[in-house]
Amino acid sequence: MKKGQAGADDLIASILSGIDEVKGQDVLLLDLRDIENTVCDYFIICNGTSNTQVKAIAGSIRKIVSKAIGDKPWHVEGEDHAEWVLMDYVNVVVHVFQKQIREHYDIEGLWGDAKVTEVESSLN
């Protein structure tokens, strides 16, 4: 296991729990560690159905990560319009989209070399 992987695993689990708590949809984990010159080790991508749900997902992630492991995002962008909220936890970057915005930017397609894991939600 890579140094710091246990911490990353706890962070990822907390983020996924935050997404699941407010029923974030189409959750993907992209492992970027084998790609050169990446800004982080993982992307977590999900979407909500409205700006209200996107804000709720971001808020849930922030709350659960803080409570579970005492971490907070280094940087957050996009909460005002809540079409695409980016939460930067340094080694893990979370993208919370509205569905049509996610389809437009196609982050998954841009990072096609990443190992992609579909994350089952409690809705399934």
Residue pairs with C-beta under 8 A, 6 or more apart in sequence:
2 33
4 91
7 69
8 41
8 42
8 91
8 92
10 68
10 69
11 65
11 69
11 71
11 89
11 91
11 92
12 29
12 42
12 44
12 92
13 68
14 61
14 64
14 65
14 68
14 69
14 71
15 44
15 61
15 64
15 65
15 89
15 92
15 94
16 27
16 29
16 44
16 119
17 64
17 68
18 57
18 60
18 61
18 62
18 63
18 64
18 65
19 27
19 44
19 46
19 57
19 60
19 61
19 96
19 119
19 121
20 27
20 121
20 122
21 60
21 64
22 48
22 53
22 56
22 57
22 59
22 60
23 53
23 121
23 123
24 46
24 47
24 48
24 53
24 57
24 96
24 121
25 46
25 47
25 48
25 49
25 99
25 121
25 123
26 45
26 46
26 47
26 99
26 102
27 44
27 45
27 46
27 118
27 119
27 121
28 43
28 44
28 45
28 46
28 108
28 116
28 117
28 118
28 119
29 42
29 43
29 44
29 116
29 117
29 119
30 42
30 43
30 44
30 45
30 108
30 111
30 114
30 115
30 116
30 117
31 41
31 42
31 114
31 115
31 116
31 117
32 38
32 40
32 41
32 42
32 43
32 111
32 114
33 41
33 42
34 113
34 115
35 111
35 113
35 114
39 93
40 88
40 90
40 91
40 92
40 93
41 91
41 92
42 91
42 92
42 93
43 92
43 93
43 94
43 95
43 107
43 111
43 114
44 92
44 93
44 94
44 95
45 94
45 95
45 97
45 102
45 107
45 108
46 57
46 94
46 95
46 96
46 97
47 54
47 96
47 97
47 98
47 99
47 102
48 54
48 56
48 57
48 96
48 97
48 98
48 99
49 98
49 99
50 98
51 81
51 82
51 83
51 98
52 82
54 82
54 83
54 84
54 85
54 96
54 97
54 98
55 79
55 82
55 85
57 85
57 96
58 76
58 79
58 82
58 85
58 87
58 94
58 96
61 87
61 94
61 96
62 72
62 73
62 76
62 87
65 71
65 72
65 73
65 89
66 72
71 89
73 87
73 88
73 89
74 88
74 89
74 90
75 86
75 87
75 88
76 85
76 86
76 87
76 88
77 85
77 86
78 84
78 85
78 86
79 85
82 98
83 97
83 98
83 101
84 95
84 96
84 97
84 98
84 101
84 102
84 105
85 94
85 95
85 96
85 97
86 93
86 94
86 95
86 96
87 93
87 94
87 96
88 94
95 102
95 107
97 105
108 116
